[in-house]
Amino acid sequence: MGLEGTLRVFSLNDIFQVLGLQRKSGVLTVEGEDDTVTISFLGGQVVAAESAQRRLDNRIGNLLVRAGRISEEQLARILQTQAETQQRLGFLLIRDRVATPADLREALRLQILRIVFNAFRWTDGRFSFTQEGPIDYDADHMSPVPTESILMEAAQMQDEWPILERKIPSREIVYRRAPGVENLRLISAPEPPAEGSLVVSRKEAETWKWVDGTRTISEIQEHAFLSEFDVYKGLVELLDRSLLVEGRIPVASVAPAAAPRPAGFSSRAALLWVAAALLVAAGVFLAPRNPWNLFVRPRGERREAADFLKSVSLERLAAIERAVRVFYDSSGQYPKKLEDLVTTGILDESGVYDPYGRKYRYILRTDDGKFGLYGRNAQGEIDLDLSFDRSLAPVAEIHPARSRGRAPESRPGVQVIE
């Protein structure tokens, strides 16, 4: 299965769901404005991730150094050996007993998740997925990460980031330890704490190590052996314990203003514009004829594209069904239309549309105690594979509560919302 498209049409959340459910093996390439990342899947699980800005081996080595797990001299020696032997960095770190297997596994996992979650924030760019060739990853030290756990953590981050950022509005804030507890030792071990120590969560203990009144939050995230999200959570929990106070906020240096460009339009610039226009015209002409381009061609023309779009549509229908249940649990009634799920904040507006940009059909049948959700295929016809009925709760909507002082309204038994 070869797929490609844009993040404006399919989010990484959609792509990860499909690849995980279908247990695909291959390489997903995502091109953003400032970086290009490649994410390797094996049986629907993530086993590797690379960034064009910096190779993963170097990122892991630097993380181990910043976290105090190894020294700069040890890393330099290992990198020199790697250049001579072309062996994996992880193998050399363990062979020479420079790092522990546990630290290496955690470093690999952290760096992969940092690359993946950074790409999850992109709203524009292109992606492509190929299944050619074997998947290369450090199987001896890397445990595959299930896509389900990535999606759950991404959803948690999306829900909690706004709350955390209200408490910590800037990554340039500097915190220091509160007066009187500067020498307090925070530990995450389960055994009884020694005198002068306090048992806390691992993210609190790790974050506390790097709070010194001079480092910004961004610098703490570089040093801590945690994800960026866990650093934020650790800081918020330490603030809630009144163990931290805000210190200085460094004044950002003002970049010198760029010198104005001379007016005029050179002949070289004119040639570049002509060349760019020709390339755009060629792209418009050739893109629909490219057999690997699944999204400029008419949708559903290739079987791979149709299967992919149907899988995405099934996931969105399942999300709508869950949203309907949540709406009922919170209000005691079922939504009259899909827009009710959006206005209450249960579902994003994009979630009520299929991959082709058409709104799903929602039918509330109070007479027989059911509701239905229906999707369409590429030709705009109702697809039986994307159609299902679900029973209402025994007391729901069959006898809706009437407002006091108002006559009962006559309602049809079936309400169809296009």
N, C-alpha and C positions, 0 to 999 in steps of 0.2 A: 504494500500500500504506500504510494507516494502522495503526499498532500502538501499544499502550500496555500497561503492566503495572507490576509492582513489582520492585525489585532483589533482593528475597528469593527471587523465582522465577527471574529471569534476571539474571545478573551483566552488567556492562558488557563483560566479556570475551566473553561469548556474543553480545551484541548487535553488537559491533564485528566479530566474525568473520562473522556473517550479512550485515551491510551491506557489508562488504568483498568477500566472495565473490560476492554478487549484484550488485555494482557499483551500489549504490543512490545516488540523489541526493535530498537532502531535509534536514530539520532534526531533530535529536534533542534533545529537551528532557529534562533530568534534574533533578528537584526533590529536594534533600536537606534535612536539618534546618536548616542554617544558610545555605544558598545555593541558587540555581537557575542552572544553566548550560545554554547552548544550543550545540550542536556541529553545524556544517554539513558535509555530505558532498556531493561531486561525483564521480560515477562510482566510488563506493566509497572515495574518498580524503578526508581531512579538510582543509578549506580555511579554516575559521574557527572560533572559539570565543569565547563571551562569558560573562561572569559578572554576575549581577544585583548583586553587591556593588560592583563597580567596572567602568566601561566599559573595553573593551580599549584604545581610543586613549589614555586616561589612563594605563593600566598600562604601555603601551609607552613613552610619553614619560617617565614616572617611572623606568622601568628604564634608559633611555638616560642620564638625569641621574645616577642612582645609580652607574652603571657608568663615569661620567666621559666618556661619548661626546659629550654636549652639556651646555650650562650651563642653570641654572634660568632665566636671563634669556632665552635662546634659546627654551626651551620655552614660556615665558609669551607671548612674541611670536608664536610659531607658533599657539598655542591661541587667541589673540585673532583672528588672521587666519582661523583655521578657523571661529570663531563668526560671522565676518562673511561668509565666502564659502561655508560649508557644504561645503568640499572635504575630501578625505581627509587625515588627518594625514601619512601617508607621502608623498603627493604634495607637500605643502608642505615637508616636511623635505628632500626631494631637490631640489625646485625652488630653494629658498633656500640649498642647499648647506650645510645645518646638520648633516646626517648623511650617511654614505656609504650607497650601496645595499646593500653587504654587511652593514653594521651593522643596517640596517633589516630586511633579510630575516631575520637571526639573531634580532633582537628579536621580530619577529612569530612566528617559529617557537617561541622559548622561551616566550613568554607563552601561546600556544595549548597547548603541551604541559604547562605548569604547570597550566592549568585542567583539561585532560583527565586528567592523572595524579592530580590532587587528587580528581576525581570517581571515579576507579578505586578509591579507598580506601573509598568509601562502601559500607556493607553494607545500608543501609535507605534507602528513598525510592521515588519513582515515575518512570517514563520514558514518553515518547510520541515517536513518529516520524511525521512527515508529509512528503508530497511535493508540497505546494502552493506554487506560485510559484517564481520564479527564485532561485538561490543568489547572495547578495550577498557578495563578498569582494574584497580588494585583489589582483586578478589581476596587476597590474603588478609587485608586489613580494613576493608570497607564493607560494612553491612548494608545491603540494599535498603533504601528508604521507601516504604509503601506510599503510593500516590494518595491514598486515603488520609494518611497522617499529614502529608504536606497540605492537602486541601483543607483539613480541619484546622491546622495551625494558621494557614492563610486566612481562613474565615474568622478565627479568633483575633488575629492581628487587625483585620479590617474592623471588627466590632470594638476592640479595646483601644486601638491607637488614638481615636479622638479623645477618649477619657484620659489617657496618659498624657497626651499633649496639652490638655487643659491644665494639668498640674505642673508639667514641665514644658513650657511653650517654646523653648529654644534649645538647640543642641550646643550652643555656645555658653550656656550657663555654667558657672563654676560652683561646686558645692564643697564644703569643708565639714569635718566632723564637729558635732555640737560640743560646746564647752563642757568639760567634765567627763566626756566619754572618748577623748582622743585616743587613749590607749586601750580601749575596750577591744577584746578579741572576739570576733564572730566566727563561729564554727557551724558546720552543717552535719557533723558526725552524730550518730544516735546515742553515743555513750554520755553519761552525765558530764556536764561542763565543769572544767576546772575553775578555780577562783579567777575572777577577772575576765571571764568569757561568757558568751551568750549563744545558745543554740538557735539558729535561724535557718531559712531555706538556703539552698546552694547558690541561687542567684543573688541573694542578699550578701552572703559571705564573700563571694567572688567580686561583686561590685565594691564592697567596702574596702577591699585590699587596695583599690586604685583611686579612692577618694582622698586627695591630699590638699585641697584648697588651691591647687594650681592648674589641674587638668580640667579641660572642658568635657562635656558629656561625649562629644565626638571622639576625644582622645581616650576617654575611658572605654568606649566601644572598641577602639583599636586594640587596647591592651587586654581587656577582660576575655576570659575563656568562655564566652557566652555569645548567643546571638544578639543582634542589636535590640530586638524586641525584649529579650530577657534582661538586658541591662536597664532599659527603661522601667520594666516592672520592678527590678531590684531597687532602683533609686526611689521609686514611688513608695515601696514598702518601707524602706529606711526612713523616708520622710514621715510616713504615717507613724513610725515608732519614735519620732522626734529625735532621731540619732544624727540627722544632718541639718545644716542651716545653709542658706545661700550665701556664697562668698562674692567675690568680685565677678563682674562680667567684662571680659576683655573687650577693649575698643577695637573694632575691626579697622584695619588699615584701609584707607581710601585709595583706590587705584587711580593713577594719573589719567586725566582725560586723554582720549586718543586724538592725535592731530587730525584736523579736517583734511579729507582727501581733495585733491585739486579737481575743479570742475572740468567737464569735458567728456567726450566719449571717444576713446582711442579706436583705431582700426582693429587692433588685436581683440579688444572687447567685443567689437561687432562680429568678428569671425567666431568667437566663442559662443555668442548668442545664436548665430546661424547654425553652428554645429549642434548646440543643445536642442534647437527646434527640430532639426532633422532626426536626432535620436528619439525625441518624443514621438514624432510622427511614425518612425519605424516601429517603436514600441506599441503604439496603438494599432498598427497594421498587423504586426506579427503575434502579439500576445494571444488573441483568440485562436491562432493556429498552432500554438504550442501545445502538444499533447499532454504535457505535464502540468499545464496551468488549469487548475480545476475550478477557479472562481471567476475568471474573466469569460470562460466559455459558458454557455447556457447551463445553469445548475441542473444537476440530475443527469447530464449527458453521459458522464462516466459513472460506472458502478461504484468505484471507490468513493467518489464525491457523494453519491446518493447515500451510501452506507454511513459515511461520516456525518452528513447532515441529519440523517434519521437518528443517529445515536445522540447527537446534540439536542435534537428536538425531544427525544424521550427524557433526557436529563432535565430539560426545562419544564416539561409536563409534570415530572415527579416533584420538582421544586414548587410548582403551582399547587399541586395536591397538598403538599405539606403546609403551604401558606394558608390554604383554605381551612385546614384543620386548626392551625394556630389562630386564625381569625375567629373560628367558632369557640375555641377554648377561652379566648379573651373576652368575647362579646356575648356568647350564648346564642348567636344566630349565624347563619351562613351568609357570605357576601352575595349581594344581588348582581354584582358585575365584577369583572376582574379589576376595574379601576379602584374598587374599594380596598383591594390588597395593596395598591400603590399608595393611596392617600393615607392609609394608616401606617405606612412605613414598613410593612411586613415583607414586601417584595419590591425590588427595583423595577422601574418602568420598562426597562429592556427585557425583563423576565417574562412579560406577558406576550412577547412577540416571538415567532419562530425564526429559524436562521434565514428565511427569505424575507423577513421584515413584515410578515402578516400576523395579525393578532389571532391568538388561539380562540377557539369557540368554547364557551362555558355555558352549560345548561343546568339550571336548578329546577328539579322536578319535585315539588313538595307533595304532590298527590301520591306518588309511589315511593317517596322517601329516598330519593337518590339525587346525585349530581353527576354530570358528565363533563369530560374534557376531551377535546378533539383537535387534532392537528391535520395539516394537509401535506400532500406530496409536492414534488417540483412543479407539477402541472396545475396545482391549486385545487385538487380534488381531496375530499376527506379520505384519509388513509386509515384502514382498519387497524394497522399495527400501532397507530398513534391515537387510538380511540379507546376509552374505557369508562365504565360507570363505577361509581362508588356509593355505598349506602350512607345515608345521613345518620347521625346519632338518633337513638330511639325517640328522644323528646324534642329534637331540633326541627324548627320550621314548620312542623306539621300543624301545630296550633300556636302560631306566633302570638306573643304577648301584645295585648291591645292597650293603647294609651287611654288613660282615664278621661272621661268626658267626650270621647270621640266615637263616632259610629264605626263599626267594622268596615274595612275596605274590601271590595271584591277584587280578587287577584286571580290571574290565570294560573292554571296548574303547571304550565311550562313557561319558563322565561329564558329566551335565547338572547345572549349578548354577543354581537358580532365583534 
